[in-house]
Every structure is written in C-alpha cells, then in structure tokens.
Amino acid sequence: MVVAVPADNAVLQRGRYLVEVLGHCAACHTPRNVLGGPKFDVWLAGGLSPEGKSKIPNITPHPDGIGDWTEEDIAFSFESGFTPEFDSFGSNMVDVQQNMARLPAADRDAIAAYLKIIPPVANSP
C-alpha cells in the first residue's frame, strides 16, 4: 500500500487496488533509484521513458500532472484515449488505454477517484 485510504470507502479501496496492484501504474509513471526501485517520494510523478525517447506523464493531482482534470475527465480519458486538452494517449499507453476501455465504468471511476486523492507531486526530473 502506497497511499492509505479509508477502510470504509469501497470506491477508493478498489481504485487503490487497481492502480497499485493490478494496473501497476507506478512501473512506468514512477522514477527509479539507482538500484531500480521506485522512488516513493515522487510516486506517479512521471519521468524519462526507459527508452530515453520521451517523457512519461505525471499522473498526480499536481498542476504539473492531472491537477486540473476532474474525476470524470480521467475516467473518460481511460475510455476514449483523449485528454481534456484533446490530445491523445501515445506510445505504450495506447495499449494500456485500450485495455482500460474494456473495464467496467465503475472501475475506471474508482481509478479516477483514487488518482485525485494521492499526494500531488511536481514533475520528476
């Protein structure tokens, strides 16, 4: 467990499980230390792609990330592949988004709710 959520909030519990366990979002969206472990102080703050060709986006509720996105924006982007700014997902995230579009709407909503309550972190270098 990276972010504690109230035990009695089933939506946030489901969102945390989907993000931290099944979706393993941190595998791409969290920078690594010199030993390859996740840097929990910049959890989900994005960073350089392992291929070195692009930057992986910050998905925390910080203004550098998805801070101005609503929960509805987040859930819709997982369904459609489009951001609120009318950009589209790219690179490996296209496959992830296409799989997320197959999830029940309640799961996409739970992921969105969870992402909005995690600690906001500025873009990672």
HELIX and SHEET records of a PDB file:
HELIX    1   1 ALA A   10  TYR A   17  1                                   8    
HELIX    2   2 LEU A   18  LEU A   22  3                                   5    
HELIX    3   3 ALA A   26  HIS A   29  1                                   4    
HELIX    4   4 PHE A   40  VAL A   42  5                                   3    
HELIX    5   5 GLU A   71  SER A   80  1                                  10    
HELIX    6   6 MET A   93  MET A  100  1                                   8    
HELIX    7   7 ALA A  105  ILE A  117  1                                  13    
SHEET    1   A 2 GLY A  47  LEU A  48  0                                        
SHEET    2   A 2 LYS A  55  ILE A  56 -1                                        
END                                                                             
